[in-house]
Amino acid sequence: MPYTEPKIEKIYYSISEVADMFGVNQSLIRYWDKEFDIIKPYKNKKGNRMFTKDDIKNFHLVYHLVKERGMTLKGAKKKLSDNKENTINNFNVIEKLKIIKNQLLEIKNNI
């Protein structure tokens, strides 16, 4: 069996990479970092934000509440502080349903 190079997972993502992932400006990432306690990037010696996969998941949750569901920042903060676990569970269900929908549409298109 031929040797295959193991896939290297990144530990940290730069603010520009995270902004590109979500199609938003870096200023929005900085702003939400200040506004939401669940987003806690590591800052290097230069003060650059370095995001982990958990930070990106939390940013995705905030993005879902604010951009996709249309909540205000105040409303999103309240929802996360009142019932974070339930909010995360609902978000995970929605994400899984989106994946299933895309798979079904792909099957439909291949028929």
N, CA, C and O atoms as a GROMACS GRO file, in nm:
protein
  444
    1MET      N    1   0.085  -0.118   0.000
    1MET     CA    2   0.000   0.000   0.000
    1MET      C    3   0.089   0.125   0.000
    1MET      O    4   0.179   0.136   0.084
    2PRO      N    5   0.067   0.218  -0.092
    2PRO     CA    6   0.153   0.336  -0.099
    2PRO      C    7   0.129   0.429   0.020
    2PRO      O    8   0.020   0.438   0.076
    3TYR      N    9   0.235   0.498   0.056
    3TYR     CA   10   0.229   0.594   0.165
    3TYR      C   11   0.148   0.716   0.121
    3TYR      O   12   0.169   0.770   0.013
    4THR      N   13   0.057   0.759   0.207
    4THR     CA   14  -0.017   0.883   0.180
    4THR      C   15   0.013   0.981   0.291
    4THR      O   16   0.015   0.947   0.409
    5GLU      N   17   0.034   1.100   0.251
    5GLU     CA   18   0.064   1.207   0.345
    5GLU      C   19  -0.058   1.233   0.433
    5GLU      O   20  -0.168   1.251   0.380
    6PRO      N   21  -0.042   1.236   0.566
    6PRO     CA   22  -0.157   1.265   0.650
    6PRO      C   23  -0.203   1.409   0.632
    6PRO      O   24  -0.122   1.500   0.612
    7LYS      N   25  -0.332   1.428   0.638
    7LYS     CA   26  -0.386   1.563   0.624
    7LYS      C   27  -0.359   1.641   0.752
    7LYS      O   28  -0.391   1.596   0.862
    8ILE      N   29  -0.300   1.757   0.736
    8ILE     CA   30  -0.266   1.840   0.851
    8ILE      C   31  -0.382   1.936   0.878
    8ILE      O   32  -0.422   2.014   0.792
    9GLU      N   33  -0.433   1.928   0.999
    9GLU     CA   34  -0.542   2.017   1.040
    9GLU      C   35  -0.482   2.144   1.100
    9GLU      O   36  -0.386   2.138   1.177
   10LYS      N   37  -0.538   2.255   1.064
   10LYS     CA   38  -0.492   2.382   1.120
   10LYS      C   39  -0.543   2.396   1.263
   10LYS      O   40  -0.654   2.353   1.294
   11ILE      N   41  -0.463   2.455   1.347
   11ILE     CA   42  -0.505   2.481   1.484
   11ILE      C   43  -0.565   2.620   1.493
   11ILE      O   44  -0.666   2.641   1.560
   12TYR      N   45  -0.504   2.716   1.424
   12TYR     CA   46  -0.550   2.854   1.427
   12TYR      C   47  -0.580   2.906   1.287
   12TYR      O   48  -0.513   2.870   1.190
   13TYR      N   49  -0.681   2.991   1.279
   13TYR     CA   50  -0.718   3.056   1.154
   13TYR      C   51  -0.709   3.207   1.176
   13TYR      O   52  -0.747   3.258   1.282
   14SER      N   53  -0.659   3.277   1.076
   14SER     CA   54  -0.647   3.422   1.086
   14SER      C   55  -0.783   3.488   1.070
   14SER      O   56  -0.879   3.424   1.025
   15ILE      N   57  -0.792   3.612   1.106
   15ILE     CA   58  -0.918   3.685   1.094
   15ILE      C   59  -0.961   3.694   0.947
   15ILE      O   60  -1.080   3.690   0.918
   16SER      N   61  -0.865   3.706   0.856
   16SER     CA   62  -0.902   3.714   0.714
   16SER      C   63  -0.959   3.581   0.665
   16SER      O   64  -1.051   3.579   0.584
   17GLU      N   65  -0.905   3.469   0.715
   17GLU     CA   66  -0.959   3.338   0.676
   17GLU      C   67  -1.102   3.320   0.727
   17GLU      O   68  -1.188   3.270   0.656
   18VAL      N   69  -1.126   3.362   0.850
   18VAL     CA   70  -1.260   3.350   0.908
   18VAL      C   71  -1.357   3.441   0.833
   18VAL      O   72  -1.470   3.401   0.803
   19ALA      N   73  -1.315   3.563   0.803
   19ALA     CA   74  -1.400   3.656   0.728
   19ALA      C   75  -1.436   3.597   0.592
   19ALA      O   76  -1.550   3.608   0.547
   20ASP      N   77  -1.338   3.535   0.526
   20ASP     CA   78  -1.363   3.472   0.395
   20ASP      C   79  -1.461   3.354   0.407
   20ASP      O   80  -1.545   3.335   0.320
   21MET      N   81  -1.449   3.277   0.514
   21MET     CA   82  -1.538   3.162   0.535
   21MET      C   83  -1.685   3.205   0.535
   21MET      O   84  -1.772   3.134   0.484
   22PHE      N   85  -1.711   3.321   0.594
   22PHE     CA   86  -1.849   3.367   0.612
   22PHE      C   87  -1.888   3.478   0.515
   22PHE      O   88  -2.003   3.522   0.513
   23GLY      N   89  -1.794   3.523   0.435
   23GLY     CA   90  -1.824   3.628   0.338
   23GLY      C   91  -1.858   3.760   0.404
   23GLY      O   92  -1.947   3.832   0.359
   24VAL      N   93  -1.786   3.792   0.512
   24VAL     CA   94  -1.810   3.918   0.584
   24VAL      C   95  -1.678   3.996   0.594
   24VAL      O   96  -1.571   3.944   0.563
   25ASN      N   97  -1.689   4.119   0.638
   25ASN     CA   98  -1.570   4.203   0.658
   25ASN      C   99  -1.499   4.165   0.787
   25ASN      O  100  -1.562   4.117   0.882
   26GLN      N  101  -1.370   4.187   0.791
   26GLN     CA  102  -1.293   4.160   0.912
   26GLN      C  103  -1.342   4.247   1.028
   26GLN      O  104  -1.333   4.206   1.144
   27SER      N  105  -1.392   4.365   0.998
   27SER     CA  106  -1.442   4.453   1.104
   27SER      C  107  -1.560   4.390   1.178
   27SER      O  108  -1.576   4.409   1.298
   28LEU      N  109  -1.643   4.314   1.104
   28LEU     CA  110  -1.756   4.246   1.169
   28LEU      C  111  -1.705   4.138   1.264
   28LEU      O  112  -1.759   4.119   1.372
   29ILE      N  113  -1.601   4.066   1.224
   29ILE     CA  114  -1.541   3.964   1.311
   29ILE      C  115  -1.490   4.029   1.439
   29ILE      O  116  -1.515   3.980   1.549
   30ARG      N  117  -1.418   4.141   1.424
   30ARG     CA  118  -1.366   4.212   1.541
   30ARG      C  119  -1.478   4.259   1.632
   30ARG      O  120  -1.471   4.246   1.754
   31TYR      N  121  -1.583   4.314   1.571
   31TYR     CA  122  -1.696   4.367   1.648
   31TYR      C  123  -1.765   4.256   1.726
   31TYR      O  124  -1.791   4.270   1.845
   32TRP      N  125  -1.794   4.144   1.658
   32TRP     CA  126  -1.863   4.034   1.727
   32TRP      C  127  -1.772   3.971   1.833
   32TRP      O  128  -1.821   3.920   1.934
   33ASP      N  129  -1.642   3.973   1.811
   33ASP     CA  130  -1.547   3.924   1.911
   33ASP      C  131  -1.562   4.006   2.040
   33ASP      O  132  -1.559   3.950   2.150
   34LYS      N  133  -1.579   4.136   2.025
   34LYS     CA  134  -1.596   4.222   2.143
   34LYS      C  135  -1.734   4.205   2.206
   34LYS      O  136  -1.747   4.210   2.329
   35GLU      N  137  -1.836   4.184   2.125
   35GLU     CA  138  -1.974   4.179   2.172
   35GLU      C  139  -2.016   4.045   2.233
   35GLU      O  140  -2.099   4.042   2.324
   36PHE      N  141  -1.960   3.934   2.186
   36PHE     CA  142  -2.005   3.802   2.228
   36PHE      C  143  -1.896   3.730   2.306
   36PHE      O  144  -1.786   3.708   2.256
   37ASP      N  145  -1.929   3.692   2.428
   37ASP     CA  146  -1.833   3.623   2.515
   37ASP      C  147  -1.794   3.485   2.465
   37ASP      O  148  -1.688   3.434   2.501
   38ILE      N  149  -1.878   3.423   2.381
   38ILE     CA  150  -1.848   3.288   2.336
   38ILE      C  151  -1.739   3.284   2.228
   38ILE      O  152  -1.686   3.178   2.198
   39ILE      N  153  -1.707   3.399   2.171
   39ILE     CA  154  -1.598   3.408   2.072
   39ILE      C  155  -1.475   3.460   2.145
   39ILE      O  156  -1.470   3.577   2.183
   40LYS      N  157  -1.376   3.372   2.163
   40LYS     CA  158  -1.258   3.409   2.241
   40LYS      C  159  -1.131   3.372   2.167
   40LYS      O  160  -1.065   3.274   2.204
   41PRO      N  161  -1.095   3.446   2.064
   41PRO     CA  162  -0.974   3.409   1.990
   41PRO      C  163  -0.848   3.434   2.072
   41PRO      O  164  -0.843   3.520   2.159
   42TYR      N  165  -0.747   3.355   2.041
   42TYR     CA  166  -0.614   3.374   2.098
   42TYR      C  167  -0.554   3.496   2.028
   42TYR      O  168  -0.573   3.515   1.908
   43LYS      N  169  -0.482   3.578   2.103
   43LYS     CA  170  -0.411   3.692   2.042
   43LYS      C  171  -0.262   3.670   2.058
   43LYS      O  172  -0.212   3.646   2.168
   44ASN      N  173  -0.192   3.680   1.945
   44ASN     CA  174  -0.047   3.660   1.949
   44ASN      C  175   0.021   3.786   2.003
   44ASN      O  176  -0.046   3.881   2.043
   45LYS      N  177   0.154   3.786   2.004
   45LYS     CA  178   0.231   3.898   2.060
   45LYS      C  179   0.202   4.029   1.988
   45LYS      O  180   0.208   4.136   2.048
   46LYS      N  181   0.170   4.021   1.859
   46LYS     CA  182   0.137   4.142   1.782
   46LYS      C  183  -0.005   4.188   1.807
   46LYS      O  184  -0.042   4.299   1.766
   47GLY      N  185  -0.086   4.105   1.873
   47GLY     CA  186  -0.226   4.139   1.898
   47GLY      C  187  -0.321   4.089   1.789
   47GLY      O  188  -0.439   4.122   1.790
   48ASN      N  189  -0.267   4.008   1.695
   48ASN     CA  190  -0.352   3.952   1.590
   48ASN      C  191  -0.441   3.842   1.648
   48ASN      O  192  -0.396   3.759   1.726
   49ARG      N  193  -0.566   3.843   1.608
   49ARG     CA  194  -0.659   3.739   1.653
   49ARG      C  195  -0.634   3.610   1.576
   49ARG      O  196  -0.619   3.612   1.453
   50MET      N  197  -0.629   3.500   1.648
   50MET     CA  198  -0.612   3.368   1.590
   50MET      C  199  -0.727   3.281   1.642
   50MET      O  200  -0.739   3.259   1.762
   51PHE      N  201  -0.810   3.233   1.550
   51PHE     CA  202  -0.932   3.163   1.586
   51PHE      C  203  -0.914   3.012   1.580
   51PHE      O  204  -0.853   2.960   1.486
   52THR      N  205  -0.969   2.941   1.679
   52THR     CA  206  -0.970   2.796   1.680
   52THR      C  207  -1.098   2.748   1.611
   52THR      O  208  -1.185   2.828   1.576
   53LYS      N  209  -1.108   2.616   1.593
   53LYS     CA  210  -1.230   2.560   1.535
   53LYS      C  211  -1.350   2.589   1.624
   53LYS      O  212  -1.460   2.612   1.574
   54ASP      N  213  -1.331   2.588   1.756
   54ASP     CA  214  -1.441   2.620   1.847
   54ASP      C  215  -1.486   2.764   1.830
   54ASP      O  216  -1.606   2.792   1.833
   55ASP      N  217  -1.391   2.855   1.813
   55ASP     CA  218  -1.427   2.996   1.789
   55ASP      C  219  -1.509   3.008   1.661
   55ASP      O  220  -1.606   3.083   1.656
   56ILE      N  221  -1.470   2.933   1.559
   56ILE     CA  222  -1.540   2.939   1.430
   56ILE      C  223  -1.681   2.882   1.445
   56ILE      O  224  -1.776   2.936   1.388
   57LYS      N  225  -1.695   2.774   1.521
   57LYS     CA  226  -1.829   2.718   1.547
   57LYS      C  227  -1.916   2.820   1.620
   57LYS      O  228  -2.033   2.838   1.587
   58ASN      N  229  -1.858   2.888   1.720
   58ASN     CA  230  -1.934   2.989   1.794
   58ASN      C  231  -1.968   3.109   1.706
   58ASN      O  232  -2.077   3.165   1.715
   59PHE      N  233  -1.873   3.148   1.621
   59PHE     CA  234  -1.902   3.256   1.527
   59PHE      C  235  -2.015   3.215   1.434
   59PHE      O  236  -2.103   3.296   1.402
   60HIS      N  237  -2.014   3.090   1.389
   60HIS     CA  238  -2.119   3.039   1.301
   60HIS      C  239  -2.255   3.045   1.371
   60HIS      O  240  -2.356   3.077   1.308
   61LEU      N  241  -2.258   3.015   1.499
   61LEU     CA  242  -2.381   3.023   1.577
   61LEU      C  243  -2.432   3.167   1.582
   61LEU      O  244  -2.551   3.191   1.560
   62VAL      N  245  -2.344   3.261   1.611
   62VAL     CA  246  -2.383   3.403   1.614
   62VAL      C  247  -2.429   3.446   1.475
   62VAL      O  248  -2.530   3.515   1.462
   63TYR      N  249  -2.355   3.406   1.372
   63TYR     CA  250  -2.391   3.440   1.234
   63TYR      C  251  -2.531   3.389   1.202
   63TYR      O  252  -2.612   3.459   1.141
   64HIS      N  253  -2.559   3.266   1.244
   64HIS     CA  254  -2.692   3.207   1.221
   64HIS      C  255  -2.801   3.290   1.287
   64HIS      O  256  -2.903   3.321   1.225
   65LEU      N  257  -2.780   3.326   1.413
   65LEU     CA  258  -2.882   3.402   1.486
   65LEU      C  259  -2.904   3.541   1.426
   65LEU      O  260  -3.018   3.585   1.411
   66VAL      N  261  -2.795   3.609   1.393
   66VAL     CA  262  -2.804   3.748   1.348
   66VAL      C  263  -2.834   3.759   1.199
   66VAL      O  264  -2.927   3.830   1.159
   67LYS      N  265  -2.757   3.690   1.117
   67LYS     CA  266  -2.770   3.706   0.972
   67LYS      C  267  -2.880   3.620   0.911
   67LYS      O  268  -2.952   3.665   0.822
   68GLU      N  269  -2.893   3.495   0.957
   68GLU     CA  270  -2.991   3.405   0.897
   68GLU      C  271  -3.129   3.415   0.962
   68GLU      O  272  -3.231   3.408   0.894
   69ARG      N  273  -3.132   3.431   1.093
   69ARG     CA  274  -3.261   3.441   1.161
   69ARG      C  275  -3.306   3.585   1.181
   69ARG      O  276  -3.420   3.610   1.218
   70GLY      N  277  -3.216   3.681   1.156
   70GLY     CA  278  -3.253   3.822   1.161
   70GLY      C  279  -3.266   3.880   1.301
   70GLY      O  280  -3.333   3.981   1.319
   71MET      N  281  -3.202   3.818   1.398
   71MET     CA  282  -3.209   3.870   1.535
   71MET      C  283  -3.119   3.993   1.550
   71MET      O  284  -3.022   4.009   1.477
   72THR      N  285  -3.153   4.077   1.644
   72THR     CA  286  -3.065   4.188   1.678
   72THR      C  287  -2.950   4.133   1.761
   72THR      O  288  -2.958   4.021   1.812
   73LEU      N  289  -2.843   4.210   1.774
   73LEU     CA  290  -2.731   4.166   1.857
   73LEU      C  291  -2.777   4.146   2.002
   73LEU      O  292  -2.738   4.050   2.068
   74LYS      N  293  -2.860   4.237   2.049
   74LYS     CA  294  -2.913   4.227   2.186
   74LYS      C  295  -2.996   4.099   2.200
   74LYS      O  296  -2.984   4.029   2.301
   75GLY      N  297  -3.078   4.069   2.101
   75GLY     CA  298  -3.160   3.948   2.105
   75GLY      C  299  -3.076   3.822   2.100
   75GLY      O  300  -3.105   3.725   2.171
   76ALA      N  301  -2.973   3.822   2.017
   76ALA     CA  302  -2.884   3.706   2.006
   76ALA      C  303  -2.809   3.685   2.138
   76ALA      O  304  -2.795   3.571   2.184
   77LYS      N  305  -2.761   3.793   2.198
   77LYS     CA  306  -2.691   3.782   2.327
   77LYS      C  307  -2.783   3.724   2.433
   77LYS      O  308  -2.743   3.637   2.511
   78LYS      N  309  -2.908   3.772   2.436
   78LYS     CA  310  -3.005   3.724   2.535
   78LYS      C  311  -3.034   3.576   2.513
   78LYS      O  312  -3.038   3.498   2.608
   79LYS      N  313  -3.053   3.538   2.388
   79LYS     CA  314  -3.082   3.397   2.357
   79LYS      C  315  -2.967   3.308   2.401
   79LYS      O  316  -2.989   3.200   2.458
   80LEU      N  317  -2.844   3.351   2.376
   80LEU     CA  318  -2.727   3.272   2.415
   80LEU      C  319  -2.708   3.269   2.567
   80LEU      O  320  -2.665   3.167   2.621
   81SER      N  321  -2.740   3.378   2.636
   81SER     CA  322  -2.722   3.378   2.781
   81SER      C  323  -2.835   3.305   2.851
   81SER      O  324  -2.812   3.242   2.955
   82ASP      N  325  -2.958   3.312   2.797
   82ASP     CA  326  -3.071   3.246   2.861
   82ASP      C  327  -3.068   3.095   2.844
   82ASP      O  328  -3.096   3.021   2.939
   83ASN      N  329  -3.035   3.049   2.724
   83ASN     CA  330  -3.043   2.906   2.698
   83ASN      C  331  -2.945   2.865   2.589
   83ASN      O  332  -2.984   2.825   2.480
   84LYS      N  333  -2.817   2.877   2.621
   84LYS     CA  334  -2.712   2.850   2.522
   84LYS      C  335  -2.718   2.707   2.470
   84LYS      O  336  -2.708   2.684   2.350
   85GLU      N  337  -2.735   2.610   2.560
   85GLU     CA  338  -2.734   2.469   2.518
   85GLU      C  339  -2.847   2.439   2.420
   85GLU      O  340  -2.825   2.372   2.319
   86ASN      N  341  -2.966   2.487   2.449
   86ASN     CA  342  -3.080   2.465   2.360
   86ASN      C  343  -3.058   2.535   2.226
   86ASN      O  344  -3.092   2.480   2.120
   87THR      N  345  -3.003   2.655   2.229
   87THR     CA  346  -2.974   2.730   2.107
   87THR      C  347  -2.874   2.654   2.020
   87THR      O  348  -2.891   2.645   1.899
   88ILE      N  349  -2.771   2.599   2.083
   88ILE     CA  350  -2.670   2.522   2.010
   88ILE      C  351  -2.732   2.395   1.952
   88ILE      O  352  -2.705   2.360   1.837
   89ASN      N  353  -2.814   2.327   2.030
   89ASN     CA  354  -2.880   2.206   1.981
   89ASN      C  355  -2.970   2.235   1.862
   89ASN      O  356  -2.968   2.161   1.763
   90ASN      N  357  -3.048   2.342   1.869
   90ASN     CA  358  -3.134   2.381   1.756
   90ASN      C  359  -3.052   2.413   1.633
   90ASN      O  360  -3.087   2.374   1.522
   91PHE      N  361  -2.942   2.485   1.652
   91PHE     CA  362  -2.854   2.521   1.542
   91PHE      C  363  -2.797   2.395   1.476
   91PHE      O  364  -2.793   2.385   1.353
   92ASN      N  365  -2.753   2.298   1.558
   92ASN     CA  366  -2.697   2.174   1.504
   92ASN      C  367  -2.800   2.097   1.423
   92ASN      O  368  -2.768   2.041   1.319
   93VAL      N  369  -2.924   2.093   1.471
   93VAL     CA  370  -3.031   2.025   1.397
   93VAL      C  371  -3.054   2.093   1.263
   93VAL      O  372  -3.068   2.025   1.161
   94ILE      N  373  -3.057   2.226   1.261
   94ILE     CA  374  -3.077   2.302   1.137
   94ILE      C  375  -2.964   2.273   1.039
   94ILE      O  376  -2.989   2.253   0.920
   95GLU      N  377  -2.841   2.270   1.087
   95GLU     CA  378  -2.726   2.244   1.000
   95GLU      C  379  -2.734   2.103   0.940
   95GLU      O  380  -2.704   2.084   0.822
   96LYS      N  381  -2.774   2.005   1.022
   96LYS     CA  382  -2.787   1.867   0.972
   96LYS      C  383  -2.898   1.858   0.869
   96LYS      O  384  -2.885   1.788   0.769
   97LEU      N  385  -3.007   1.929   0.893
   97LEU     CA  386  -3.118   1.929   0.797
   97LEU      C  387  -3.076   1.993   0.664
   97LEU      O  388  -3.119   1.948   0.558
   98LYS      N  389  -2.993   2.097   0.670
   98LYS     CA  390  -2.943   2.159   0.547
   98LYS      C  391  -2.859   2.059   0.466
   98LYS      O  392  -2.869   2.053   0.344
   99ILE      N  393  -2.778   1.981   0.535
   99ILE     CA  394  -2.695   1.880   0.469
   99ILE      C  395  -2.784   1.776   0.402
   99ILE      O  396  -2.760   1.738   0.288
  100ILE      N  397  -2.885   1.729   0.475
  100ILE     CA  398  -2.978   1.630   0.421
  100ILE      C  399  -3.051   1.686   0.300
  100ILE      O  400  -3.068   1.616   0.199
  101LYS      N  401  -3.095   1.811   0.309
  101LYS     CA  402  -3.165   1.874   0.196
  101LYS      C  403  -3.076   1.877   0.073
  101LYS      O  404  -3.119   1.844  -0.037
  102ASN      N  405  -2.950   1.918   0.092
  102ASN     CA  406  -2.857   1.925  -0.021
  102ASN      C  407  -2.832   1.787  -0.081
  102ASN      O  408  -2.821   1.773  -0.203
  103GLN      N  409  -2.824   1.684   0.003
  103GLN     CA  410  -2.805   1.549  -0.046
  103GLN      C  411  -2.927   1.503  -0.126
  103GLN      O  412  -2.913   1.441  -0.232
  104LEU      N  413  -3.045   1.534  -0.076
  104LEU     CA  414  -3.168   1.496  -0.147
  104LEU      C  415  -3.180   1.568  -0.281
  104LEU      O  416  -3.221   1.509  -0.380
  105LEU      N  417  -3.143   1.696  -0.282
  105LEU     CA  418  -3.146   1.772  -0.409
  105LEU      C  419  -3.046   1.714  -0.508
  105LEU      O  420  -3.073   1.709  -0.628
  106GLU      N  421  -2.932   1.673  -0.459
  106GLU     CA  422  -2.831   1.613  -0.547
  106GLU      C  423  -2.883   1.480  -0.605
  106GLU      O  424  -2.864   1.452  -0.723
  107ILE      N  425  -2.948   1.401  -0.522
  107ILE     CA  426  -3.007   1.274  -0.569
  107ILE      C  427  -3.114   1.302  -0.673
  107ILE      O  428  -3.119   1.236  -0.777
  108LYS      N  429  -3.198   1.402  -0.645
  108LYS     CA  430  -3.305   1.439  -0.739
  108LYS      C  431  -3.247   1.479  -0.873
  108LYS      O  432  -3.298   1.439  -0.978
  109ASN      N  433  -3.140   1.559  -0.871
  109ASN     CA  434  -3.078   1.606  -0.995
  109ASN      C  435  -3.010   1.494  -1.073
  109ASN      O  436  -2.994   1.504  -1.195
  110ASN      N  437  -2.971   1.389  -1.004
  110ASN     CA  438  -2.904   1.276  -1.070
  110ASN      C  439  -3.002   1.173  -1.125
  110ASN      O  440  -2.962   1.082  -1.198
  111ILE      N  441  -3.128   1.187  -1.091
  111ILE     CA  442  -3.228   1.089  -1.140
  111ILE      C  443  -3.266   1.120  -1.284
  111ILE      O  444  -3.348   1.051  -1.342
   0.00000   0.00000   0.00000
